[in-house]
Amino acid sequence: VQTETMSFNSAAPASGTEITTRDVPIVATETKTITYEAPQDIVENDGQPGLLMSAQTITSETSSSTMTTHITKTVKDGISETRIEKRIVISGDSDLDHDQV
């Protein structure tokens, strides 16, 4: 986002010219809601999947790839589990051999 420094005070400018702007920079933001569900094969007989303590998703993009890292921390019966899942998607319009890069 390109910025410009401007100073304002409560007194009117000496030239009598007012400075106004309606061009507010817009910064793209993203909100995600994450719901954690344990796979059925790891849920014990009590049916409690554990308490989700935190979840974080980190995404980085380049012109030819997107890397997403998803980190979840859960606690069940006093045992803490941290799970890290990393996904890399490589894309492009050229005939580039990504295995050689």
HUVEN-V762292 format. One record per backbone hydrogen bond with DSSP energy under -1.0 kcal/mol. NH is the residue of the N-H (numbers start at 1). CO is the residue of the C=O. If there is no record, write none. Layout:
<<NH	CO> <NH	CO>>
//
This chain:
<<16	13> <24	22> <42	39> <47	44> <51	75> <53	73> <54	73> <56	71> <58	69> <60	67> <62	65> <66	89> <67	60> <68	87> <69	58> <70	85> <71	56> <72	83> <73	54> <74	81> <75	51> <76	79> <79	76> <81	74> <83	72> <85	70> <87	68> <89	66> <91	64> <100	97>>
//
